[in-house]
């Protein structure tokens, strides 16, 4: 390989490991040699050759993930997370390992420590609610292990990577207000997730800017599950003056709202307009398809992997907080009120 490229073994190693300070022309020669010779680096050999493991560890919430898989009601949040993290890791010769940890367990620190001890990762990607679990983040700080917090902008250690959840909820609510809705309901997510409070705050800001009174009866308490969305929507529909517009904090609860509306003979969007969060594929195939905030899940995990790998390579000046853009996909579930 080195002979084919006309460089030293050390230079080949630096190019393959995406280390800095290698001239572009030299990088091109090494990459050309790699392509010509069909070289595939050995992860085991690379791990033995230095202080890096070339592994990233991604931790997801065990109970919620397994519940979604077993019930068949899961969304592709996990798929999108894996897509972004694995592709970005592979670009730098890394692998991303996915582990489930119970955030409610009294032994959560032991579970995380066990995974770290077994894999010796170069960095850890935390997804909600692990992102804001101090037992986990403080353990990683004590270990001196770089980590990224997906969906979290809470001040603290590690890289914080999120979209602006408050602004997204504000824009979703504005969409309904712009259509002429004056009674807009909101279904919250689980209080374990910091982003749930940010989304509720954004909803309230949108109403306040229009001079609409705060009405707590229009706020349904959910926990991101389909069942909680059903219960919250039922309660909202039973009000003497039910909402004509509704923002749900995730796709599962928005689909639950659509189910309740269909069961009660409430036309969507004629009598009730619904906006969702996440925009997983299932909401595009509902009838009607759901207007939704498009959360950049894959992009957030990709950024997490990028920052962790660059940090391990010794780069400095990396951003501590990254806020990635969201969009609002307008579909058939929202329209002007007809009443």
C-alpha positions in Angstrom: 0.0 0.0 0.0 2.7 2.5 1.0 4.9 1.5 -1.9 1.9 1.9 -4.4 1.2 5.4 -3.1 4.8 6.3 -2.7 4.5 7.4 0.9 5.5 6.1 4.3 3.5 3.6 6.3 2.8 6.3 8.9 1.2 8.5 6.2 -1.0 5.7 5.0 -2.2 5.1 8.5 -3.0 8.8 9.0 -5.0 9.0 5.7 -6.9 5.8 6.5 -7.7 7.1 10.0 -8.8 10.5 8.7 -6.2 12.3 10.8 -5.4 15.9 10.1 -2.4 17.6 8.5 -2.1 15.4 5.4 -1.8 17.3 2.1 -4.8 16.8 -0.3 -2.5 15.5 -3.1 -1.1 12.8 -0.7 -4.6 11.8 0.4 -5.6 11.4 -3.2 -2.6 9.1 -3.9 -3.3 6.9 -0.8 -7.1 6.7 -1.7 -6.2 5.7 -5.2 -3.9 3.0 -3.9 -6.6 1.8 -1.6 -9.1 1.5 -4.5 -6.6 -0.2 -6.8 -5.5 -2.8 -4.3 -9.0 -3.3 -2.8 -7.6 -2.7 0.7 -10.0 -3.2 3.7 -8.6 -2.1 7.1 -8.7 -4.7 9.9 -10.6 -3.2 12.9 -8.8 -5.6 15.2 -5.4 -4.6 13.9 -6.2 -0.9 14.2 -7.4 -1.3 17.8 -4.1 -3.0 18.7 -2.1 -0.3 17.0 -3.1 2.6 19.1 -5.3 4.1 21.8 -8.5 4.0 19.7 -11.1 1.3 19.5 -12.8 2.7 16.4 -16.1 2.0 18.0 -18.9 4.3 19.0 -21.6 3.2 21.4 -25.2 4.4 21.0 -27.5 3.9 24.0 -31.3 3.9 23.6 -34.1 3.4 26.1 -34.7 -0.3 26.6 -38.3 -0.4 27.7 -39.7 2.0 25.2 -37.8 0.5 22.3 -38.8 -3.1 23.1 -42.4 -2.1 23.8 -42.5 -0.6 20.3 -41.0 -3.6 18.6 -43.2 -6.2 20.4 -46.4 -4.3 19.9 -45.7 -3.7 16.2 -46.5 0.0 16.8 -42.9 1.2 16.8 -41.8 3.9 14.4 -38.6 4.3 12.5 -37.0 6.6 15.0 -34.5 3.9 15.8 -33.9 3.2 12.2 -33.2 6.8 11.4 -30.9 7.1 14.4 -28.9 4.0 13.2 -28.9 5.3 9.6 -27.2 8.6 10.5 -24.8 7.2 13.0 -23.7 4.1 11.1 -23.1 5.8 7.8 -21.1 8.7 9.4 -19.0 6.2 11.4 -18.2 4.1 8.4 -16.9 7.2 6.6 -14.1 7.3 9.1 -13.5 3.6 9.4 -15.5 3.3 12.6 -18.4 1.0 13.7 -21.4 2.0 15.8 -22.7 -0.5 18.3 -26.3 -0.1 19.5 -27.2 -1.1 23.1 -30.4 -0.9 25.1 -30.3 0.4 28.7 -33.2 0.8 31.1 -33.1 4.4 32.2 -35.5 3.6 35.1 -33.2 0.8 36.5 -31.6 1.3 39.9 -28.6 -0.4 38.2 -28.4 2.0 35.2 -24.8 3.0 36.1 -23.8 -0.7 36.3 -25.5 -1.4 32.9 -23.7 1.5 31.2 -20.4 0.6 32.8 -20.8 -3.0 31.7 -21.2 -1.9 28.1 -18.3 0.4 28.3 -16.0 -2.2 29.8 -16.9 -4.8 27.2 -16.5 -2.5 24.2 -14.1 0.2 25.2 -15.7 2.7 22.8 -14.1 6.0 21.7 -17.3 7.8 22.4 -20.9 7.4 23.4 -24.1 8.7 21.8 -27.0 9.2 24.2 -30.6 9.4 23.0 -33.5 10.7 25.0 -34.2 10.3 27.9 -30.6 9.1 28.5 -29.4 12.4 27.2 -30.5 14.2 30.3 -29.9 11.4 32.9 -27.3 12.7 35.3 -26.4 9.2 36.5 -25.3 8.4 33.0 -23.6 11.7 32.0 -21.7 12.0 35.3 -20.5 8.4 34.9 -19.1 9.2 31.4 -17.5 12.4 32.7 -15.7 10.4 35.4 -14.6 7.9 32.8 -13.2 10.7 30.7 -15.2 9.4 27.8 -16.5 11.8 25.1 -20.2 11.7 24.6 -23.0 13.4 22.6 -26.5 14.1 23.9 -29.2 13.8 21.2 -32.3 15.9 21.7 -30.8 17.8 24.6 -29.8 21.4 25.0 -29.6 21.3 28.8 -26.3 22.9 29.9 -23.7 20.3 30.8 -20.8 18.2 29.6 -20.7 16.5 26.2 -21.8 17.6 22.8 -25.5 18.7 22.8 -27.2 18.1 19.5 -30.9 18.9 18.9 -33.4 20.7 16.8 -35.2 23.7 18.3 -38.1 21.8 19.8 -39.7 25.0 21.2 -39.6 26.8 17.9 -40.9 23.7 16.1 -44.0 23.5 18.3 -44.4 27.2 17.9 -44.4 26.8 14.1 -46.7 23.9 14.2 -49.2 25.9 16.4 -48.8 28.9 14.1 -49.7 26.8 11.1 -53.1 26.0 12.7 -53.6 29.6 13.9 -52.9 30.9 10.4 -55.6 28.6 9.0 -58.1 30.3 11.3 -58.2 28.0 14.3 -58.6 29.8 17.6 -59.1 26.7 19.9 -55.9 24.7 19.5 -55.2 21.8 21.8 -51.8 20.3 22.6 -50.8 16.7 23.7 -47.5 16.7 25.7 -44.8 14.1 25.7 -43.3 12.3 28.7 -42.0 14.6 31.5 -38.8 12.4 31.5 -37.8 14.1 28.2 -36.6 17.7 28.5 -37.8 18.3 24.9 -41.4 17.7 26.1 -41.3 20.9 28.2 -39.7 22.8 25.3 -42.5 21.8 22.9 -45.2 22.8 25.4 -43.5 26.2 25.9 -43.4 26.8 22.2 -47.2 26.0 21.9 -47.9 28.5 24.7 -45.7 31.2 23.1 -47.6 30.9 19.8 -50.9 31.4 21.5 -49.6 34.3 23.6 -48.3 36.1 20.5 -51.8 36.0 19.0 -53.3 37.3 22.2 -55.2 34.0 22.8 -55.8 33.2 26.5 -54.0 30.3 28.1 -56.4 27.4 28.7 -55.0 24.4 30.5 -58.1 22.4 29.6 -56.7 22.3 26.1 -53.5 20.6 27.2 -53.7 16.8 27.2 -51.0 14.9 29.1 -49.4 12.2 27.1 -46.2 10.1 27.4 -45.5 9.4 23.7 -47.5 6.2 23.7 -50.5 5.5 21.5 -52.6 4.7 24.5 -51.8 8.1 26.1 -52.7 9.8 22.9 -56.1 8.1 22.8 -56.9 9.1 26.4 -55.8 12.7 25.9 -57.8 13.1 22.7 -60.9 11.6 24.3 -60.7 14.1 27.1 -60.2 17.0 24.7 -63.1 15.9 22.6 -65.4 15.7 25.6 -64.9 19.4 26.4 -67.9 21.7 26.1 -65.9 23.6 23.5 -63.4 21.0 22.0 -60.5 22.2 20.0 -60.7 22.5 16.2 -56.9 22.1 15.9 -54.5 19.8 17.7 -50.7 19.5 18.0 -49.5 16.1 19.2 -45.9 15.7 20.5 -45.1 12.6 18.4 -46.5 10.5 15.6 -47.9 7.8 17.8 -50.1 10.2 19.7 -51.1 12.0 16.5 -52.2 8.7 15.0 -54.2 8.0 18.2 -55.9 11.4 17.8 -56.8 10.4 14.2 -58.2 7.1 15.5 -60.4 8.8 18.1 -61.7 11.3 15.5 -62.6 8.5 13.1 -64.3 6.5 15.9 -66.4 9.5 16.9 -67.3 10.6 13.4 -65.2 13.8 13.6 -64.0 14.7 10.1 -60.2 15.4 9.7 -59.4 18.1 8.8 -63.0 19.5 8.5 -63.8 19.4 12.2 -60.3 18.7 13.6 -56.9 19.5 12.1 -54.0 17.5 13.5 -50.3 18.3 13.4 -47.7 15.7 14.5 -44.0 15.6 15.4 -41.2 13.3 14.0 -42.6 12.5 10.5 -41.9 8.8 10.5 -43.1 7.0 7.4 -46.3 5.7 8.9 -47.9 9.2 9.1 -47.5 9.6 5.3 -49.7 6.6 4.7 -52.5 7.4 7.2 -55.9 8.7 5.8 -55.6 11.6 5.7 -51.8 11.8 5.7 -50.6 13.8 8.7 -49.0 17.3 8.6 -45.9 16.9 10.7 -42.7 18.6 12.0 -39.9 16.8 10.3 -37.3 16.0 13.0 -33.8 15.6 11.6 -33.1 12.3 13.5 -30.5 10.8 11.1 -28.7 14.2 10.8 -28.5 14.6 14.5 -26.9 11.2 15.0 -24.6 11.7 12.1 -23.5 15.0 13.7 -22.9 13.2 17.0 -20.7 10.6 15.4 -18.8 13.3 13.4 -18.1 15.3 16.5 -17.0 12.3 18.6 -14.7 11.0 15.9 -13.1 14.4 15.3 -12.7 14.9 19.1 -10.9 11.6 19.4 -8.6 12.7 16.5 -7.5 15.6 18.7 -9.4 18.4 16.9 -10.2 21.4 19.1 -12.7 24.2 18.8 -15.6 21.8 18.0 -19.1 23.3 18.8 -20.5 22.3 22.2 -24.0 22.7 20.9 -25.5 22.1 17.5 -29.0 23.1 16.6 -30.1 21.4 13.4 -32.9 22.7 11.2 -36.4 21.2 11.1 -39.2 21.6 8.5 -42.9 21.4 8.6 -44.5 19.0 6.0 -48.0 20.2 5.3 -50.4 17.4 4.3 -54.0 16.5 4.3 -54.7 16.5 8.1 -54.8 20.3 8.4 -57.2 22.8 6.9 -59.4 25.7 7.7 -62.1 25.1 10.3 -65.5 24.5 8.8 -67.6 25.2 12.0 
